[in-house]
Amino acid sequence: MVELFNIPKFIRKKEILDFVKFAMKEIKLQKGNLNIVFLPNLKSLNRKFFGKNSDTNVIAFPWNERNVLDADIFLGEIYIGVRQLRKEKKRSLKERALYLILHGLLHIKGYGDKTEEENLKMFKIQERIFKKWKERRRV
């Protein structure tokens, strides 16, 4: 189950849920519980968890822990920084939000982007999946 928090007005809940379902299938991410949280900025989270005193557009926290009570797997949390998202001009606000969610999902899956090689691999996967999503939506 995907829980959404603080959804901005420029995107509908159904659009996010449809995209997440599609993206999880594409990257073969197991089913489980996932939180996606939109916040004005992520500077305090970035400082607290990564020691960086700067804002960023997306932070993901993978969990992969089973809840004993309901036997569901909690995959993790994805935080989207709306202020940074608004600064990026390559795509529409909605597309940027979905693209960042995809980036977060790849981190939940286990992909990293610390090195140039990892970053390039992740970028190629994101571009391929996002292109497929956009083509699917045109039909």
For each residue, the residues with C-beta under 8 A, 3 or more apart:
1: 33 34 72
2: 16 17 20 33 34 35 36
3: 33 34 35 36
4: 7 13 16 17 35 36 37 38
5: 35 36 37 38
6: 37 38 39
7: 4 11 12 13 16 38
8: 11 38 82 93 97
9:
10: 93 94 97
11: 7 8 15 16 93 94 97 98
12: 7 15 16
13: 4 7 16 17
14: 17 18
15: 11 12 18 19 94 98
16: 2 4 7 11 12 13 19 20 36 97 98 101
17: 2 4 13 14 20 21
18: 14 15 21 22
19: 15 16 22 23 98 101 102 133
20: 2 16 17 23 24 34 36 101 105
21: 17 18 24 25
22: 18 19 25 26 133 136
23: 19 20 26 27 29 101 102 105 129 133
24: 20 21 27 29 31 105
25: 21 22 28
26: 22 23 129 132
27: 23 24 105 106 109 125 129
28: 25 109
29: 23 24 75 105 108 109
30: 73 75
31: 24 73
32: 64 72 73 74 75
33: 1 2 3 67 72 73 74 75
34: 1 2 3 20 74 75 76 77 78 108
35: 2 3 4 5 76 77 78
36: 2 3 4 5 16 20 77 78 80 101 104
37: 4 5 6 77 78 79 80
38: 4 5 6 7 8 79 80 82 97
39: 6 42 45 79 80 81 82
40: 81 82 83
41: 44 55 81 82 83 84
42: 39 45 46 55 56 57 58 59 79 81 84
43: 46 47 53 54 55 56
44: 41 47 48
45: 39 42 48 49 59 79
46: 42 43 49 50 52 53 54 55 56 59
47: 43 44 50 51 52 53
48: 44 45
49: 45 46 59 61
50: 46 47 59
51: 47
52: 46 47 56
53: 43 46 47
54: 43 46
55: 41 42 43 46 81 83 84
56: 42 43 46 52 59 81 84
57: 42 80 81 84 85 88 100
58: 42 78 79 80 81 100 101 103 104
59: 42 45 46 49 50 56 78 79 81 104
60: 76 77 78 79 103 104 105 107 108
61: 49 76 77 78 79
62: 75 76 107 108 109 110
63: 74 75 76 77
64: 32 73 74 75 76
65: 73 74
66: 71 72 73 74
67: 33 70 71 72 73 74
68: 71
69:
70: 67
71: 66 67 68
72: 1 32 33 66 67
73: 30 31 32 33 64 65 66 67
74: 32 33 34 63 64 65 66 67
75: 29 30 32 33 34 62 63 64 108
76: 34 35 60 61 62 63 64 108
77: 34 35 36 37 60 61 63
78: 34 35 36 37 58 59 60 61 101 104 105 107 108
79: 37 38 39 42 45 58 59 60 61 104
80: 36 37 38 39 57 58 85 97 100 101 104
81: 39 40 41 42 55 56 57 58 59 84 85
82: 8 38 39 40 41 85 86
83: 40 41 55 86 87
84: 41 42 55 56 57 81 87 88
85: 57 80 81 82 88 93 96 97 100
86: 82 83 93
87: 83 84
88: 57 84 85 91 96
89:
90: 96
91: 88 95 96 99
92: 95 96
93: 8 10 11 85 86 96 97
94: 10 11 15 97 98
95: 91 92 98 99 130 134
96: 85 88 90 91 92 93 99 100
97: 8 10 11 16 38 80 85 93 94 100 101
98: 11 15 16 19 94 95 101 102 130 133
99: 91 95 96 102 103 126 130
100: 57 58 80 85 96 97 103 104
101: 16 19 20 23 36 58 78 80 97 98 104 105
102: 19 23 98 99 105 106 126 129 130
103: 58 60 99 100 106 107 122 126
104: 36 58 59 60 78 79 80 100 101 107 108
105: 20 23 24 27 29 60 78 101 102 108 109
106: 27 102 103 109 111 122 125 126
107: 60 62 78 103 104 110 111 112 113
108: 29 34 60 62 75 76 78 104 105
109: 27 28 29 62 105 106
110: 62 107
111: 106 107 118 121 122 125
112: 107 115 118 122
113: 107 118 119 122
114: 118 119
115: 112 118 119
116: 119 120
117: 120 121
118: 111 112 113 114 115 121 122
119: 113 114 115 116 122 123
120: 116 117 123 124
121: 111 117 118 124 125
122: 103 106 111 112 113 118 119 125 126
123: 119 120 126 127
124: 120 121 127 128
125: 27 106 111 121 122 128 129
126: 99 102 103 106 122 123 129 130
127: 123 124 130 131
128: 124 125 131 132
129: 23 26 27 102 125 126 132 133
130: 95 98 99 102 126 127 133 134
131: 127 128 134 135
132: 26 128 129 135 136
133: 19 22 23 98 129 130 136 137
134: 95 130 131 137 138
135: 131 132 138 139
136: 22 132 133 139
137: 133 134
138: 134 135
139: 135 136
